[in-house]
């Protein structure tokens, strides 16, 4: 079972997510919190595998709670729940170590898939929100690190597609490759650029002016 904690100040929203998660045989909700400070106690008490964390909440917001939770030994995976106007906050959360972000109006199946994806060790990014969430990076880009030059032409092609939020299967179909091959390319790209995961890859692309959506 994948143990899930819900953190959001809207009880009705939490109830809907709880019902959705509870409908799955491999998922269970082990705790809920209405603000970031409550989230710290819930995570410590229930030891969830995945936390769905709202960004803007009273008492302590999701950014502060995420930063503190991720300093603990063996922390859970954290997925931020965002809306379009939370661009900078979402970017900051990812820099802090969040495993991805979802729009709060995401399709139920996408949310369930996201929980399973981050639990398996990957990251999730709301592809439809990529431009809005990271638009500010195109206004003040940083110099491209020398490590980017170490990527092969194929790796740069894969990098560009991953930066747009495409999944391995989508990249494979577009590039006429197997998913295993795409996964290998992504792994090499992350290693060469010293990035933790695909979400950091997207941030890297936008920060350095390498994203073309």
Beta strands, then each sheet from edge to edge (+ up, - down):
strand 1: 2-7
strand 2: 27-33
strand 3: 50-54
strand 4: 77-82
strand 5: 100-103
strand 6: 124-125
sheet 1: 2+ 1+ 3+ 4+ 5+ 6+
end
